[in-house]
Amino acid sequence: MSVTDTAKHLTEKEKDSLDVAEGARETEWTQPSFVAQLFMGKFRTDLISPYPEQSPEDKAIGDEFMGRLEAFLKDNLDPDEVDKTGDLPKIVIDGLAKLGCWGMKIPKEYGGLGLSQVNYNRAVALVASYCGSTAVWLSAHQSIGVPQPLKLFGTDAQKKKYFPMFAKGAISAFALTEAGVGSDPAQMTTTAEPSSDGKTWTINGSKLWCTNGLVADVMAVMARTPPKMVNGKEKKQITAFIVEKGTKGIEYASRCDFMGIRAIQNGVINFKNVVVPSENILWGEGLGLKLALITLNTGRLTLPAASSGMSKQALQIARNWGKERVQWGQPVGKHEPGAVKIANMAASTFAQESMTYYTSALVDKGGADIRLEAAMAKLFCSEASWKIVDDLMQLRGGRGYETAQSLRTRGEKGYAVERMMRDSRINRIIEGTSEIQHLFIAREALDKHMSLAGDLLNPKAPLGKKMSALVNSLLFYPFWYVRMWLPTGLWPRYAGYGSLGKHMRFIERSSRKLARTLFHQMIKFGPKLERRQMILGRLVEIGTELFAMATACTKVTSLEKPNPGDSGPRELADLFCRQSRIRVYNYFCGVCWNTDLKDGKVAAKAMEKGYEWLEKGIMVDDGLGFKGKKK
């Protein structure tokens, strides 16, 4: 195949992937997204203020359950032993079942706890702060496993059959990823073919990194089904199937071993002529990818909850160590480097919690567009938590690098910082890497512009569509663009926020600058903007910082009502916003002043062995493992 043919082939694959992804996007909501409005230069405080508070009744339910859960974990679960053995003891699995933990999100009428999203995330944060592996077992089961899509899209018959099973302790998994398919499900190779009478489907293929898959009683399996003709064009179909353990043809090929969360049951599962009844289709034929994306919108909220829980644990260890460890005549927490780390941890943890529970409350309220909010919460919290754990490791020094068991053997407090670091690293990867979150958020942020002017900027668009886009653009952009430069109003605005009002005004100004900058880049690059992923990533980071600032500021007002004399929340929000403003400034600078293109050229040359001389003097790892000396 020639280079030209290859390029053409890749373009078709990309176009195919885009068509599948676009067809799976959600488009209807009763309440707009606060973040989407930010990208259009609108600071809609009515969407975030007042900060949504948990009702006293719901909080009481959560408090009671959290108390029982915490007591059980302390008495029955040794996280260091779980990490060492790579197994979650049966007594823990059964005990969690008795507590109802496997049915936290199962409606009460089916025997579950029916917890709100806020209480569920509180539970996940608690478990994650103690044992990352156990948190993944629980969250993979009900955040992305069968319970969540079943709750949203299952038939009455499906709910009556499976919900009681989960409420009693049955475990589920979600099988989407394949060895050659990561974040591009359009290239999925697992197939499902209908029988001649339409009563059954036969699944063939292989799934990778199926968390809980090796122990799951029930799985949601994504497979390609026969394409359909839509508007004269063949359209790929991806369908979700409920597959039960013990079905003939399921083969558990291998268990994956990871750097952290070492007790999770994640592996490769093969499907060889696995026959499932048609009534096991979730939602409908061809709706599998859309089901997966909608499920992940809510499901990925467990990641920021888990991250914030781990951040709280890190903060607790850091402040204790900051007082206990004395160097050069005073505690390390009073030396400026240590003090800065501890302050940053506290401010960042406050922002993480603010984002997480604002978005969780939107889920409980219903009807809100949470795609951007959930993705941003996952992006921000996973990155911020990793930074916190890394700083904690540095603050603890050699004791941070040493295992908890080794520390205890020597008679010291066994803070499990090294395990925490290994466990937390996956959060920047799982359920969409940070880079994928950038692309997803950028696509949604550009939605309004693409709907108005996309055809105008596309050189391949037909003349009729170009003219229609031109008319729409002339009716919208002149007035919109002028507003993006106008003053935001008479000072002082946001006086009700007191000392935080200046940060709210900064958010409003920056949202308009963000909208202008995004528009300028769209005009500059046209359809090629999707290739400038680093620029888009910086713009996404700006929006994420503004979202974090806004939720932190509004959360302060809700916390001060019952505790008017406590200045702590305001202090943390103020510090976080000051730090965030610096990051926003740097991201804006990076849009125009960067080395992205030079980076690309150097990377291309490196991959073609242009700098192979730089690798001289090492043992070359060919990925095949050390074979040893031949006999």
C-alpha positions, 0 to 999 in steps of 0.5 A, a space after each residue: 500500500 502506498 503512502 497516499 493510500 495509507 493516509 487515505 485509509 487512516 482518514 477513513 478510519 478517523 471519519 468512521 470513528 468520528 461518525 460512531 462517536 457523534 452518533 453516541 453523543 447525548 443532545 437533550 437536557 432540561 438544564 444547561 451545563 454551567 461549564 458549557 456556558 463558561 466556554 461561551 463566555 457566560 458566567 451563569 452563577 444561577 447554575 452553581 449558586 446557592 451551592 446544592 446542599 444535601 438534605 438533612 434526611 439524606 445526610 442522616 442516611 449517609 451518616 448512619 451507613 458510613 458509620 457501619 461501613 467504617 467500623 466494618 473496614 477497621 475490624 475486617 480489612 487489612 489493606 496492606 495484606 490485601 496489597 501484599 497477597 493481591 486478593 480481597 478475602 472472602 470474609 470481606 466480600 461477604 461482609 460488604 454484601 451483608 452491609 448492602 455495599 454491592 447494592 448501594 445504588 440498587 433501588 430499595 424496592 429490589 432490596 438495595 440501599 438506594 443511596 443517593 449519588 452524594 451518599 454513594 460517593 461519600 462511601 467510595 471516598 471513605 473506602 478509597 482513603 483506606 484501601 484502593 483495591 476494595 474501592 475499585 471492586 465496589 465502584 467498578 461493580 456499580 459505577 460502570 458495571 451492570 447496575 448503572 445502565 440497568 437502572 437507566 435503560 433496563 426493562 422491567 423484566 431485566 430489573 426484576 431478574 438482576 437487581 435482587 441478585 446485586 442487592 444480595 451480593 452478586 458482582 458485575 463487570 463492564 466489558 468494553 476495551 479490547 487489546 487493539 481498541 482503547 478510546 476508539 470503540 469504532 474499531 471494536 472487533 468483538 461481534 454479535 450475530 443474530 440467529 435466523 429466528 432472532 431469538 438469540 445472539 452469538 458473541 465472538 471476540 476478546 475483551 481486555 482490562 475487564 475490571 471485576 470480569 474474572 469474578 463477575 456473576 454478570 457482565 455488560 458486554 459491548 459488541 458490534 452487531 450487523 450495520 444498518 442503512 440510515 439515510 442511504 448510508 451504512 451505519 455501524 452498530 454497537 450493542 450492549 448485552 447482559 452476559 451471565 457467568 457460566 454461559 458456555 464459551 466464556 474463557 478467562 484467559 489471564 489475570 492482569 497484574 498491575 503496579 497498584 490496586 493489586 487485588 483487583 480482578 482484572 483480565 482478558 476474557 475471550 468469548 467463543 460462540 457465546 449465545 445469549 437471548 435477545 431479551 438480554 440486550 440492554 436498551 436496544 440494538 445499536 445503542 450500546 456506545 451511547 449507553 456506555 457514554 451515558 453510564 460513564 458520565 455518572 460512573 466517572 464521578 466515583 473517580 473524583 470521589 475516590 481521589 478526594 478521599 485519598 487526598 484527605 488521607 494524604 493531608 491528614 498524614 502530612 499535617 501530622 508528619 509536619 508537626 512530628 518531624 523536626 529538622 534544624 530545630 523546628 518541625 518540617 511543616 514550619 519550614 517554607 517548602 513543607 508549609 507550602 506543600 501542606 497548604 497546597 494540599 489543603 486548598 486543593 482538597 477543598 476544591 476537589 470536594 467542592 467539584 465532586 459534590 456539586 456534580 454529584 448533587 446535579 445527578 441526584 437532582 436530575 435533568 442537568 447536562 453533567 457531561 462536562 462537569 463530570 469529565 472536568 471533575 475526573 480530570 481535575 481531581 485525579 491530577 490534583 490528587 496525584 500531585 498531593 500524593 507526590 508532595 506527601 512522598 517528598 515530605 515524608 522522604 525515605 519514610 514515604 518510599 518505605 512500605 508501611 509494614 517495614 516501618 512498623 517492623 522498625 517501630 515507626 508509624 506505618 503510613 502507607 504512602 508508597 502504596 497510596 502512590 501506586 494506587 492513585 496513579 491509575 486515576 489519571 488513566 482509568 475511565 478515560 485518560 487525562 488526554 482523552 478527557 481534554 479531547 472529550 471536553 474540547 469537543 463538547 465546548 466547541 459544540 455551539 461553534 461547530 453547529 453554527 460555523 462548522 460548515 463555513 470553515 470546512 473546505 469540503 462542505 457543499 455550497 448550500 451548507 456553507 451559505 446556511 452556516 454563513 447566515 447563521 454566523 452573521 446573525 450570531 457572531 457580530 453581537 456575541 463577539 462584541 459582548 465578549 469584549 464589553 465590561 462585565 458591569 459596574 463594580 462591585 459585582 458579587 459583593 455577596 461573596 465578600 473577600 471572594 468576590 474578586 475571584 468571582 469577577 476574575 472567573 467572569 472576565 476569564 470566561 469571556 477571554 476563554 470564549 474569545 480565545 477559543 473562537 480565535 483558534 477556531 478561525 485560525 486553524 479551522 477544521 485542523 484545530 482538532 489536530 492541535 490537541 495541546 492548544 485545546 488541552 490548555 483551553 480545557 485546563 482554563 475552563 477546568 480551573 474556572 469551574 473549580 474556583 466557582 464551586 469552591 467559592 460557592 461552597 464557602 457560602 454554604 459552609 458558613 451558614 451553619 458555622 459563621 465563625 469558622 474562617 477555614 473554608 474561606 481561607 482555603 477557597 481564597 488560597 486555591 483561587 489565588 493559585 488557580 489564577 496563576 495557572 490560568 494566566 500561564 495556560 493563556 500564555 501557552 496558547 500562543 507561546 509554546 513549542 508544540 510544533 517543534 515538539 512534534 518534529 523532534 518526536 517524529 525524528 526520535 521515533 525514526 531513530 534520529 536520536 538513537 545515538 542518545 541511547 548508547 550505553 544502556 541495556 536495550 529492553 526489547 519487551 521480550 523479557 530477560 532470557 538469561 545466558 544461553 546454555 
